[in-house]
Amino acid sequence: INPVIDQTRPEVVSEVFNDSNELKLTFNKAVDLTTFKASNVVVKDSTGKAVTNYGITVAEGYTGSSRTVTLRFSSNLKAGTYTVELSGLRDVTTLQNTMLTHTSTIVAKDGVAPKAVSVTGTANVYYVTFDKAMDVTTSASVLNPENYYLSYTQSNTNKVGKLPAGTNIVPINGDKGVII
């Protein structure tokens, strides 16, 4: 029998960032979750400046061991590219090998649904204002009449349906509104 001491540091072998602001890291070996400290995670924006308006926890909790660690951000990151540096986790071997700093690049998307702020107008001209710039290039565009569903009263009769074919829609205010 030749005993061998495991001196291999834990390393990240895969990473997935999902829309619910969780970064799932898979390691080459089990890590001790009790060695996780939020202070060992540094998030930087695309300019390299540390982002500090959030908290980070391990989704699985702080006990036991696992080959996967899911870091959960307490609030949504603003849309953009970030680097996440993780260090300090140890494996579950007798030597408690400590990982080297691992850097992940994540892209946070704008996950907040837009809202129509106001609809004003009379007769056949209406202004719709949104709380953010809207898509004007794809089939989901605010310029596509098929994407509107309206209800109105005409001659004391309630009517519902899509805008008539050929309706002109013009973007205004930096794509934050339209004239229909």
Order of alpha helices (4+ residues) and beta strands (2+ residues): beta-beta-beta-beta-beta-beta-beta-beta-beta-beta-beta-beta-beta-beta
